[in-house]
Amino acid sequence: MNIKSSWKTRKHFLPRDYTQEMLVERVHQYLIDRSQYKTLLDYYIGKQDILYRTVSDPTMPNNRVAHNVGKLIVDTNSSYFMGSPVTYKGKERATLDKFLDVLSKNNSRDKDFEQAKLCSMMGHSWEVHWIGKDNEHRFKYVSPYNFVGFYSADFDEELVAGVGINIITDSFTQVDTVLLEVYEQNTITRITYPFNNRKIDYNVVEVFPHPFGEVPCIEFLANDERQGDFEGIIPLIDAYDTVVSDAINEIESWGNSYLLIKNLQSTEYEDVQRLKESRVMLVDGDGDANFLERKVNDNHVQNMINIITTDIHKFSQSPNLSDEQFATNLSGTAIRYKMLTLENRTSMKERKFTTAIMKRLSLIAKSLNIKGEVLVNDIEPIFVRNLPANLTEIADAIIKLKGTISDKTLRSQVAFVHDLDREEELVKQQKEEELAFQLKASLQESLLVGDGDSETSLEKTIEEGENTDYKEDSKGMNKHNLQTTKRDSV
C-alpha cells in the first residue's frame, strides 16, 4: 500500500459564516477522500494487500498468507488502556449519582472501549449526543468513516458542525443516495442527495432544534496527528506477509521434485508413465536416475521473520506478549518496565480521552439542567491500566503507605475497586457491624458474670445497646459507653 498517496488530512475546517451549500460540498469531497479509513479497517479485519497479489506464471504457486497484525496491536493496546472501565469520583455524591445514572443507561463502559478501539485503529473517533424519544439523554460512538466534524478556521478552532454520513443503495435502480445528519449549535438538519461526481442537487428533509446550545458532538483523539497505532508499520506488515508467503511458495515449488535421467535418451513419455505406476526403473550401463533437490535456507527466512517481528513491535510501541521474556513469574515492576513504550502511548491517549469525557459530562449536565460548571469540574474520571495485578505487592505498599496517603487514594490503587465512594461506605458499614457485634459479646459476658439478671433483662440491655450510636473515635471506640457497661456489670 502506498501510504503517502493514501494520506489525507483528518482535521477539517470551515469559516464561521459558512453556507449550507459549502458544507454539503465539503462533505461530498470527504466522501471521495475517506478511503484511507477503509484501508485501516481492512488491515484490522485481515484484508491485507497480500491477498490481492498475482503472479505472471499461472503454473507457479501463489500462496497469499495474511497475518492479522493490525488486529493484534489494536486489541492489545485497547485492552490495556480501557480493559478496566473508567470510574468517577466527585465531591457531591448526589450530583455524581445523576451523572452515573445517565452513563449507566448508555452503557458507557462498552462505548468507552469501542472509542478506544476506533482511536487505536483510525487515530480518532466521534461521539454524538441527542435526546431520545423517551426524553432521556443518549450518546453513541461513530467511526470517522461515517462522520466528519468541521472546526472554525481561526485560532479558537471551535467545532461548528458535525455531519453523520450514510449511503443507501436502491436495490432496483442501483442508485446511491447520500443521507446527511448535520449537527449545529442549535439545530439538527437532515439532508439527502444522489451520489455522483456531477453537480450536487441536495434536498433538506427536516430541521429540528436540540437543547444543548452547542454542537452536540465530541471528537476522541489518540493523538493530534489522528494516526492509528499500526498505521505507520503497514509496510512492515506487508513485508512479513510477503516473506512468509514466498517461503511457502518456494517449498511448494520444490515439493514435486524433478526426476533427472542420465544416459537414457531413448526414454519416452510412456516409459515415465509406466514408471509412475510400477515404481520400477531398469537402468543399463552408465545410466542413472535421481531427483533434483534444492536446499531452502531456513535460517535466512527465520532471521528475516525475526527482524520484521521485532521492528513491528518496536515501531508500533506494542509489546510482543508471546515473547519468552514475558514470563509468568515477573513482578509487577518488571511487567510495567516491559510495557513502558505502550504506557507512553497510552498516557497520551488518557490525556486526550480525559478532555473528551469532561466534554461528555458537560453535555449531560445541560440535559439534566444542572447549573454551574463547578459541579462538572468537580467530577474526575479515573483510568486504571488493565495489567495482571500482583496483589501481594499492592497490599504491602498500601500497608506501608497507610497514614501517609489517604485511604481513598490507596483504594484507587486496587484494580478491582471501581467505585471508591461506595467502597468507603461498605468499609464504614463493616466497621459499625463489627463494633456492634463486639459490644453485644461484651454485654453478654458482663451480664453472665454479674448479678444474674433474667433473660428478659439481658435482651433489653442488648436492645438498648443497639439503639445507642456507637461510633469509632480517634482512639477506636466510644470510651464513655464502654466505661458505662463495665460500671453496670460490677
C-alpha positions in Angstrom: 0.0 0.0 0.0 1.3 3.4 -0.9 1.0 5.2 2.4 2.0 8.6 1.1 -0.6 8.7 -1.7 -3.4 7.5 0.7 -2.8 10.1 3.4 -5.4 12.9 3.6 -5.8 15.5 6.3 -8.1 14.3 9.1 -9.0 17.7 10.6 -11.3 19.8 8.6 -12.2 23.5 8.7 -15.0 25.8 7.7 -15.4 29.6 8.1 -17.8 30.6 10.8 -20.1 32.1 8.2 -20.2 29.0 6.0 -23.3 28.3 3.9 -25.3 25.1 3.7 -24.1 24.6 0.1 -20.5 25.0 1.1 -21.0 22.4 3.9 -22.5 19.8 1.6 -19.7 20.3 -1.0 -17.1 19.7 1.7 -18.9 16.6 2.9 -19.1 15.3 -0.7 -15.3 15.8 -1.1 -14.8 14.0 2.2 -16.8 11.0 0.8 -14.4 10.8 -2.1 -11.3 11.0 0.2 -12.3 8.8 3.1 -10.9 5.6 1.5 -7.9 5.9 3.9 -10.2 4.8 6.7 -11.4 1.8 4.7 -7.7 0.7 4.3 -7.2 0.8 8.0 -10.4 -1.1 8.6 -9.3 -3.7 6.0 -6.0 -4.2 7.8 -7.8 -4.6 11.1 -10.1 -7.4 9.8 -7.3 -9.1 7.9 -7.8 -8.0 4.3 -4.1 -7.1 3.6 -2.6 -6.3 0.2 -1.0 -9.8 0.0 -4.5 -11.3 -0.6 -4.7 -9.5 -3.9 -1.2 -10.5 -5.2 -1.0 -12.1 -8.7 1.8 -13.9 -10.5 2.6 -13.8 -14.2 3.0 -17.6 -14.5 -0.3 -19.3 -13.6 1.5 -22.6 -13.1 3.6 -21.3 -10.3 2.3 -21.4 -6.7 0.9 -18.2 -5.3 0.3 -18.6 -1.6 -1.1 -15.4 0.0 -0.8 -15.6 3.8 -2.1 -12.7 5.7 -1.1 -12.1 9.3 -3.6 -10.0 11.2 -1.0 -7.9 13.0 -3.2 -4.8 12.9 -5.9 -6.5 15.0 -3.4 -7.9 17.4 -2.0 -4.4 18.0 -5.3 -2.6 18.3 -6.9 -5.2 20.6 -3.8 -5.4 22.9 -3.5 -1.6 23.1 -7.2 -1.0 23.6 -7.5 -3.7 26.3 -4.5 -2.3 28.2 -6.0 1.2 28.1 -9.7 0.5 28.6 -9.9 -3.1 29.7 -10.6 -1.8 33.2 -13.5 0.6 32.9 -13.3 4.3 33.7 -14.6 5.2 37.1 -15.6 8.6 38.5 -15.2 10.4 41.8 -16.8 13.7 42.8 -17.3 16.0 45.8 -21.1 15.8 45.9 -22.4 12.2 45.9 -25.9 13.2 44.9 -24.7 15.1 41.8 -22.3 12.3 40.9 -25.1 9.7 41.1 -27.1 11.7 38.5 -24.2 11.5 36.0 -23.5 7.9 36.8 -27.2 7.0 36.1 -27.0 8.6 32.6 -23.7 6.8 31.9 -25.1 3.5 33.0 -28.2 3.8 30.9 -26.0 4.5 27.9 -23.7 1.5 28.7 -20.7 3.9 28.7 -18.2 1.2 29.7 -18.8 -0.6 26.4 -18.8 2.7 24.4 -15.6 3.8 26.0 -13.9 0.6 24.9 -15.2 0.9 21.4 -13.9 4.5 21.3 -10.5 3.3 22.4 -10.6 0.7 19.7 -11.5 3.1 17.0 -8.9 5.6 18.1 -6.3 2.8 18.1 -7.4 1.7 14.6 -8.0 5.1 12.9 -6.4 7.7 15.1 -9.7 9.3 16.2 -13.4 8.8 16.6 -16.6 10.7 17.2 -19.4 10.7 19.8 -22.9 12.1 19.1 -25.4 13.2 21.8 -29.1 13.7 21.5 -32.3 13.5 23.5 -34.2 10.3 22.8 -37.9 9.7 22.3 -38.2 8.7 25.9 -36.8 12.2 26.8 -33.6 10.5 28.1 -30.0 11.6 27.3 -28.4 9.4 24.6 -25.0 9.2 23.1 -23.2 6.8 20.6 -19.8 6.3 19.2 -19.3 6.8 15.4 -16.4 5.8 13.2 -14.7 8.7 11.2 -15.6 6.7 8.1 -19.2 7.7 8.8 -18.8 11.1 10.4 -16.9 14.3 9.8 -16.5 17.3 12.0 -15.7 20.9 10.9 -13.8 23.4 13.1 -13.7 27.1 12.7 -10.9 28.4 10.6 -9.4 30.6 13.3 -7.1 30.1 16.4 -10.1 29.0 18.5 -10.7 26.0 16.3 -14.2 25.7 17.7 -16.4 22.8 16.5 -19.0 24.5 14.3 -20.6 21.4 12.6 -20.7 17.7 12.8 -22.1 15.5 10.0 -23.2 11.9 10.2 -23.0 10.1 6.8 -24.8 7.1 5.3 -25.2 5.9 1.8 -28.3 3.9 0.8 -28.3 1.9 -2.5 -31.7 1.3 -4.1 -31.9 -2.4 -4.8 -33.9 -1.8 -8.1 -32.3 1.3 -9.7 -28.8 0.7 -8.1 -28.7 4.5 -7.4 -26.8 5.6 -4.3 -28.4 8.2 -2.1 -26.4 10.1 0.5 -28.1 10.7 3.8 -26.6 13.5 6.0 -27.4 14.4 9.5 -25.9 17.8 10.3 -25.4 18.8 13.9 -25.0 22.6 14.5 -25.2 24.9 17.5 -29.0 24.8 17.9 -30.4 22.5 15.2 -30.1 19.1 13.6 -30.7 19.1 9.8 -31.3 16.1 7.7 -30.2 16.3 4.0 -30.3 13.9 1.1 -28.8 14.0 -2.4 -27.9 11.4 -5.2 -24.3 10.3 -5.0 -22.4 11.1 -8.2 -19.4 13.2 -9.3 -21.5 15.8 -11.1 -23.4 18.8 -9.6 -24.7 18.2 -6.1 -28.5 18.6 -6.0 -29.3 18.3 -2.3 -32.7 18.4 -0.5 -33.3 19.5 3.1 -35.7 16.9 4.5 -36.1 18.0 8.1 -34.8 20.6 10.6 -35.5 20.4 14.3 -33.9 22.0 17.4 -31.8 20.4 20.2 -31.4 21.7 23.8 -27.6 21.7 24.1 -26.8 25.2 22.8 -23.6 23.9 21.1 -22.7 21.3 18.6 -23.5 18.0 20.5 -20.6 16.1 19.1 -17.3 15.2 20.7 -14.0 14.1 18.9 -12.0 11.4 20.8 -8.3 11.5 19.8 -5.4 9.1 20.0 -3.0 11.9 19.2 -3.1 15.3 17.5 -2.0 13.7 14.2 -5.0 11.4 14.3 -2.8 8.4 13.3 -3.7 4.9 14.2 -1.5 2.6 16.3 -0.5 0.3 13.4 -0.8 2.8 10.5 2.9 3.6 10.5 4.0 0.0 10.2 1.7 -1.2 7.4 4.8 -1.6 5.1 6.3 -3.9 7.8 3.1 -5.9 7.9 3.2 -6.3 4.1 6.8 -7.4 4.3 6.0 -10.0 6.9 3.2 -11.4 4.7 5.5 -11.4 1.6 8.4 -13.2 3.3 6.2 -16.0 4.8 4.1 -16.4 1.6 7.3 -16.6 -0.6 8.9 -19.1 1.7 5.8 -21.3 1.4 5.8 -20.8 -2.4 9.5 -21.9 -2.6 8.8 -25.1 -0.6 5.7 -25.8 -2.7 7.7 -25.3 -5.9 10.1 -28.0 -5.0 7.6 -30.2 -3.3 7.1 -32.1 -6.6 10.7 -32.9 -7.3 12.1 -33.2 -10.8 13.4 -36.6 -12.0 16.8 -36.4 -13.6 17.6 -39.3 -16.0 21.2 -39.7 -17.3 22.3 -41.6 -20.4 18.8 -43.0 -21.1 18.0 -40.9 -24.2 15.6 -43.5 -25.5 13.2 -43.0 -22.6 9.8 -41.9 -23.9 6.8 -40.3 -22.2 5.1 -43.7 -22.0 8.1 -45.1 -20.1 7.7 -42.4 -17.4 4.0 -43.1 -17.1 4.7 -46.8 -16.6 7.4 -45.9 -14.1 4.9 -43.9 -12.0 2.5 -46.9 -12.0 5.0 -49.7 -11.4 7.5 -47.8 -9.3 10.3 -49.8 -11.0 13.1 -48.5 -13.3 15.6 -50.6 -15.2 18.9 -48.8 -15.9 21.6 -50.1 -18.4 25.3 -49.4 -18.3 26.2 -46.0 -17.0 22.6 -44.8 -16.9 21.3 -43.2 -13.7 18.2 -41.6 -12.3 17.7 -39.4 -9.2 15.6 -36.4 -8.1 16.8 -32.8 -8.2 16.7 -31.2 -4.8 17.1 -27.6 -3.7 18.1 -26.6 -0.3 15.9 -24.0 1.4 17.8 -21.6 3.6 15.6 -21.9 6.7 17.9 -19.7 8.8 17.8 -16.8 6.4 13.9 -16.9 6.2 13.6 -17.2 10.0 16.1 -14.3 10.6 14.1 -12.1 8.3 10.9 -13.0 10.1 12.5 -12.3 13.5 13.9 -8.9 12.3 10.5 -7.8 10.9 8.6 -9.0 14.0 11.0 -7.1 16.3 10.5 -3.9 14.2 6.8 -4.3 14.1 6.5 -4.3 17.9 9.3 -1.6 18.3 7.8 0.9 15.9 4.2 0.3 16.9 5.1 0.7 20.6 3.2 -2.5 21.3 4.8 -5.3 23.4 5.3 -8.8 22.0 3.3 -10.7 24.6 4.3 -14.1 23.1 8.0 -13.3 23.7 9.8 -15.5 26.2 10.8 -12.5 28.2 7.2 -12.3 29.4 7.5 -15.0 32.0 4.6 -15.8 34.3 6.6 -15.1 37.4 7.5 -11.5 36.6 7.0 -8.9 39.3 4.6 -6.0 38.8 7.5 -3.6 38.4 9.2 -5.9 35.8 5.9 -6.1 33.8 5.5 -2.3 33.8 9.0 -1.8 32.6 8.5 -4.1 29.6 5.2 -2.3 28.9 6.9 1.2 29.1 6.6 2.0 25.4 2.9 1.1 25.4 2.4 3.1 28.6 4.0 6.2 27.0 1.5 5.9 24.1 -1.4 5.2 26.4 -0.6 8.2 28.7 -1.1 10.4 25.7 -4.4 8.8 24.9 -5.5 9.2 28.5 -5.0 12.9 28.4 -7.0 13.2 25.2 -9.8 11.0 26.5 -10.0 12.9 29.7 -10.7 16.1 27.7 -13.4 14.3 25.7 -15.0 12.7 28.7 -15.2 16.0 30.5 -16.9 17.4 27.4 -19.4 14.4 27.6 -20.2 15.3 31.2 -20.8 18.9 30.3 -23.4 17.9 27.6 -25.0 15.5 30.1 -25.2 18.4 32.7 -27.0 20.5 30.2 -29.6 17.8 29.5 -30.0 17.3 33.3 -30.4 21.1 33.8 -27.6 21.1 36.3 -26.4 24.6 36.5 -22.8 25.7 37.0 -19.6 24.4 35.6 -18.2 23.8 39.1 -20.3 20.7 39.5 -19.0 19.2 36.3 -15.4 20.1 37.0 -15.7 18.6 40.5 -16.1 15.2 38.8 -12.9 13.4 37.9 -12.6 10.4 35.6 -10.1 7.7 36.8 -8.3 5.4 34.4 -6.7 2.1 35.6 -4.4 0.1 33.4 -5.5 -3.5 32.6 -2.5 -5.4 33.9 -2.1 -8.7 35.7 -2.1 -7.4 39.3 0.4 -8.6 41.9 -1.9 -8.3 44.8 0.8 -9.1 47.3 2.9 -6.2 46.2 -0.1 -3.8 46.2 -1.1 -4.9 49.7 2.4 -4.4 51.0 2.6 -1.0 49.5 -0.8 0.0 50.9 0.2 -1.1 54.4 3.5 0.8 54.3 1.8 4.0 52.9 -1.2 4.0 55.3 -1.2 7.1 57.4 1.0 8.9 54.8 -1.6 8.8 52.0 -5.4 9.0 52.3 -7.3 5.7 52.4 -9.3 6.8 49.3 -6.1 7.2 47.3 -4.8 3.9 48.5 -8.0 2.2 47.5 -7.7 3.6 44.0 -4.6 1.5 43.5 -6.6 -1.7 43.7 -7.8 -2.5 40.2 -10.9 -4.4 41.2 -12.3 -1.5 43.2 -14.3 0.6 40.7 -16.5 2.8 42.9 -14.3 4.4 45.6 -17.2 6.2 47.3 -19.2 3.0 47.5 -16.2 1.1 48.8 -15.7 3.7 51.5 -19.4 3.3 52.6 -19.0 -0.5 52.7 -15.9 -0.3 54.9 -17.7 2.1 57.3 -20.7 -0.2 57.4 -18.5 -3.2 58.1 -16.7 -1.4 60.9 -20.0 -0.5 62.5 -21.3 -4.0 62.3 -18.1 -5.4 63.8 -18.3 -2.8 66.6 -22.0 -3.7 67.3 -21.1 -7.4 67.4 -18.2 -6.8 69.8 -20.5 -4.7 72.0 -23.1 -7.5 72.1 -20.5 -10.0 73.1 -19.2 -7.7 75.8 -22.6 -7.1 77.2 -23.5 -10.8 77.3 -20.2 -11.7 79.0 -20.7 -8.9 81.6 -24.3 -10.0 82.4 -23.4 -13.6 82.7 -20.7 -12.9 85.4 -22.8 -10.2 87.0 -25.9 -10.3 89.4 -27.8 -13.0 87.4 -30.3 -10.9 85.6 -33.1 -12.7 83.8 -33.1 -13.5 80.1 -35.5 -10.6 79.5 -33.2 -8.1 81.2 -30.3 -9.4 79.0 -32.3 -8.9 75.8 -33.4 -5.4 77.0 -29.8 -4.4 77.7 -28.7 -5.6 74.3 -31.5 -3.8 72.6 -30.6 -0.6 74.4 -27.0 -1.1 73.2 -28.1 -1.5 69.6 -30.1 1.8 69.8 -27.1 3.7 71.1 -25.0 5.5 68.4 -21.6 3.7 69.0 -19.0 5.4 66.9 -15.3 5.0 66.4 -13.4 8.0 67.8 -9.8 8.8 67.3 -8.7 6.0 69.7 -11.1 3.4 68.3 -14.3 3.2 70.4 -16.5 5.5 72.4 -14.9 5.2 75.9 -17.9 6.5 77.7 -20.2 3.7 76.5 -17.5 1.0 77.4 -17.0 2.5 80.9 -20.8 2.6 81.5 -21.0 -1.0 80.5 -18.2 -2.0 82.9 -19.7 0.0 85.8 -23.1 -1.6 85.3 -21.7 -5.0 85.3 -19.8 -4.7 88.6 
